[in-house]
Amino acid sequence: MSTPTVTTGPLRRVPVQGRSVARVQRMLDACAELVDEVGYEGLTTTLLAERAEVAIGSVYQFFPDKRAIVQALAMRNMDAYLQSLSARFANETFAHWWDGVDAAIDAYIHMHRSVPGFRTLHFGDVVDLHLLDAERDNNAVIGDRLAELLVEQFQLAEPERLRFALLIAVESADALIKLAFRRDVTGDEAVLTEAKALIREYLHRHVPA
């Protein structure tokens, strides 16, 4: 998977030079570590500057406040998630598009287990339901992007019907996966298995091939 790019959305100033890009990435890495340790409420720009080993002025050079930093981290995570899924679609053959949805769920579970800060922030709901997009819920953004990938990969018809069904599926899977990680820090396998079965059955009934 390629290195996630720095999103331009919440940035006060877009880093151009390599050192500036690396500095911003270091701030986002520090943010991810800290939200796992102290939560969003405990996060401060001072703590972040200390963890990233940058001057506090460098933080404010690129970000207006801690919300913007977390927003940039959530967008970086979304990009990484979609990139990993696109790469899997490109490198594997799936018998059916439902298997592509299984792959999307697996990628989401993997991020909970392996990406610092993700289990705390997910795609930003702990901060704002509209952190990724001011006009849409975070899960709606993910559902729409997932629909785009599936339509392109599997040449699916009725994209609007698919988009609505995926919104329901994403909301349901998100809730169940959060439950699995509340029950077990590594993810309760019984809950995760049921979550995938539930989503597959729902999509099979509501979006037939």
C-alpha positions in Angstrom: 0.0 0.0 0.0 1.3 3.5 -0.8 2.1 6.0 1.8 -1.0 8.0 2.7 -0.9 11.6 1.5 -1.4 14.6 3.7 -4.9 15.8 3.1 -5.3 19.5 2.3 -8.8 19.8 3.8 -8.2 21.2 7.3 -4.7 22.5 6.8 -4.1 26.2 7.3 -1.1 25.9 5.0 -0.3 23.1 2.6 3.2 21.7 3.1 5.3 21.8 -0.1 8.9 21.0 0.9 9.8 17.5 1.9 10.7 18.5 5.4 7.4 20.3 5.9 5.5 17.2 4.7 7.4 15.0 7.0 6.8 17.4 9.9 3.0 17.3 9.3 3.0 13.5 9.0 4.9 13.4 12.3 2.2 15.6 13.9 -0.5 13.3 12.7 1.4 10.2 13.9 1.7 11.9 17.3 -2.0 12.7 17.3 -2.8 9.1 16.6 -0.7 7.9 19.5 -2.1 10.5 22.0 -5.8 9.9 21.3 -5.3 6.2 22.1 -3.5 7.3 25.4 -5.6 10.3 26.6 -8.6 10.4 24.3 -9.7 13.4 22.2 -10.7 15.5 25.3 -7.2 15.0 26.8 -5.4 15.9 23.6 -3.8 19.3 23.5 -1.6 21.0 20.9 1.1 21.3 23.6 1.1 17.6 24.2 1.1 17.0 20.4 4.0 19.3 19.8 6.0 17.6 22.6 5.3 14.1 21.2 6.0 15.1 17.6 9.2 16.9 18.8 8.2 20.1 17.0 7.8 23.7 18.2 4.3 24.7 19.1 4.5 27.3 16.5 5.0 24.6 13.9 1.7 23.1 14.9 -0.2 26.4 14.5 1.7 27.1 11.2 -0.3 24.2 9.7 -3.3 23.7 11.9 -5.7 26.2 13.6 -6.6 23.9 16.5 -6.7 20.3 17.7 -10.0 19.6 15.8 -8.3 20.3 12.5 -5.4 18.0 13.4 -7.8 15.2 14.2 -9.8 15.9 11.0 -6.6 15.6 9.0 -5.8 12.3 10.7 -9.3 11.0 10.0 -9.0 11.9 6.4 -5.6 10.3 6.2 -7.1 7.1 7.6 -9.9 7.2 5.1 -7.5 7.6 2.3 -5.4 4.7 3.6 -8.5 2.5 4.0 -9.7 3.2 0.4 -6.2 2.7 -1.0 -5.8 -0.7 0.7 -9.2 -1.8 -0.6 -8.5 -0.6 -4.1 -5.2 -2.5 -4.0 -7.0 -5.7 -2.9 -9.6 -5.3 -5.6 -6.8 -4.9 -8.2 -4.8 -7.9 -7.0 -7.5 -10.5 -6.1 -10.4 -12.1 -8.0 -13.7 -12.1 -6.2 -16.5 -14.5 -7.2 -19.2 -12.0 -6.3 -19.4 -8.3 -5.3 -20.6 -9.4 -1.9 -17.1 -10.8 -1.4 -15.9 -7.3 -2.1 -18.0 -6.0 0.8 -16.5 -8.8 3.0 -13.1 -7.5 2.0 -14.1 -3.9 3.0 -15.2 -5.2 6.4 -12.0 -7.1 6.8 -10.0 -3.9 6.0 -12.0 -2.0 8.5 -11.3 -4.6 11.2 -7.6 -4.7 10.3 -7.4 -0.9 10.8 -8.9 -1.3 14.3 -6.2 -3.8 15.1 -3.2 -2.2 13.5 -3.6 1.6 13.0 -2.7 3.8 16.0 -5.6 6.0 17.0 -8.2 4.3 14.7 -10.0 2.3 17.4 -10.5 5.6 19.3 -11.3 7.9 16.4 -12.7 5.6 13.7 -13.5 8.0 10.9 -14.0 10.9 13.3 -17.4 10.3 15.0 -15.9 10.8 18.5 -15.3 14.4 17.4 -18.0 15.3 14.9 -20.4 13.2 12.8 -19.6 15.5 10.0 -15.8 15.5 10.4 -15.1 14.2 6.9 -17.7 16.3 5.1 -19.7 19.2 6.4 -22.8 18.0 4.4 -22.8 14.3 5.2 -22.3 11.9 8.1 -18.9 10.3 8.2 -20.3 6.9 7.5 -22.3 8.3 4.5 -19.0 9.5 3.1 -17.4 6.0 3.5 -20.5 4.3 2.1 -20.5 6.5 -1.0 -16.8 5.9 -1.6 -17.2 2.2 -1.1 -20.1 2.3 -3.6 -17.9 4.0 -6.2 -15.3 1.3 -5.8 -17.8 -1.6 -6.1 -19.5 -0.1 -9.1 -16.2 0.4 -10.9 -14.8 -3.0 -9.9 -17.9 -5.2 -10.5 -19.8 -3.1 -13.1 -22.9 -2.9 -10.9 -26.1 -1.4 -12.1 -28.5 0.7 -10.0 -25.8 2.6 -8.2 -28.3 4.7 -6.2 -30.0 1.6 -4.8 -26.5 0.2 -4.0 -25.5 3.5 -2.3 -28.5 3.4 0.0 -28.1 -0.2 0.9 -24.4 0.4 1.7 -25.3 3.3 4.0 -27.4 0.8 6.0 -24.7 -1.8 5.8 -21.9 0.6 6.9 -23.9 1.9 9.8 -24.7 -1.6 10.9 -21.2 -3.0 10.5 -19.7 0.0 12.2 -21.9 -0.5 15.3 -21.2 -4.2 15.5 -17.5 -3.9 15.0 -17.4 -1.2 17.8 -19.2 -3.7 20.0 -16.7 -6.4 19.1 -13.8 -4.2 20.2 -15.5 -3.1 23.4 -15.9 -6.8 24.3 -12.4 -7.7 23.5 -9.4 -5.4 22.7 -8.5 -7.5 19.8 -12.1 -7.8 18.5 -14.5 -10.5 19.6 -14.4 -13.0 16.8 -17.9 -14.3 17.4 -19.4 -10.8 17.1 -17.3 -10.1 14.0 -18.4 -13.3 12.3 -22.0 -12.4 13.0 -21.5 -8.9 11.7 -20.3 -10.2 8.3 -23.1 -12.7 8.1 -25.7 -10.1 8.9 -24.3 -7.7 6.3 -24.1 -10.3 3.6 -27.6 -11.5 4.2 -29.0 -7.9 4.1 -27.2 -7.1 0.9 -28.3 -10.4 -0.7 -32.0 -9.6 0.0 -31.9 -5.9 -0.8 -29.5 -5.7 -3.7 -29.7 -8.9 -5.7 -27.2 -9.7 -8.4 
